[in-house]
Amino acid sequence: MRTEKFVKKWERERKKGKRLYVLTTCILIGLGMFIGAVIGSLGTGGSFDTIDLIHIISALAGGLTGGAIGGILKWNYNEGKYNRFLSNDLHK
């Protein structure tokens, strides 16, 4: 992504705040894992039994946890990238 485009996009994200960014990432990844688990369970026979429900709930919990961790890591990475771009522009 070009520098100017990234900076503008990240400035919009920063205004929303870290908490909302992480929460949004967490929910999106959690829902993706949940939907994938449901589709996978339907593809194996179409009936939900206890094992399928445990699998689906585990996928949702894992997706939410992974999404939260990923959101925090991505926020920190983008903050560093944003600050490097700004410091490079100030030295020019």
N, C-alpha and C positions, 0 to 999 in steps of 0.2 A: 504494500500500500504506500502510495506517495506520502511524503512527510507532511505536506500541508493538509491533505485529506485526513490523515491519522490524527493530527493535532486538533483539527476542528471537531472530529467525531469524539475524540477522547475528552475534549473540553465539555461537550454536551453530557457525556457520561459522568464526568466528575461532579457536575452540578447536581446530579441526582443523588450522589453519595455512594459510598462504599457499601453500606448496608443493603440498599436497594439493588445494587449491581450483583452482590453475592446472592441475595435472596432470589432474584430473577434467574440467575444461572442455576442455582440449586433446584428451583422448581422445574425449569425446562429440562434439565438432565434427568431429574427424578421422573417426570412424566414420560420422557422418552424411554427410559428403562421399564416403566410400568406398562406402557403400550406394547413395547417389544415382548415383555413377558406374557401379556395377555394373548397377543398374536401367536407366540410360540406355543402356548398351551392349547389354543384353539386348533393349531395345525397338527397337534399330536392326537387328536381324537374328538375334540369339541366338548368334552364334559369336564367340568371343574370338580376335582376331588380335593381332599385335604392337602395332598402333596403339591398340587398346582397352586392352591391358595398360598401355601407357605412360600413357594417359589416366587409368586407374584409380589407378595408382601416383602420378601427379602430383596427382590429387584428394586422395588420402590425405595426401601430404606437405604440400600446401597447407592442408588442413584442420587438420592437427596444428600447423603453424606459426601459422596464423590463430587457432586455439584457444588457443595459448599466449599470443599477443599480446593477444587478447581477454580471457583470464582475468586477466592482469596489469592491464589497464586497468580491468576490472570490479572487481577487488579494490580498487584504489586509489580508484575512484569510491565504492564502498560504504564504505570506511574513512572517507572525507571526510564522507559523508552521516551515518554513525554518530556521528562526533565532533561534527558540528554539532548533531545531536539531543541528544547528551549535554550539550554546553555550553549549549544553550538551556534544558534542564531544570534545570541548576545555577543559572542566573540568575533563575529564577522564584521 
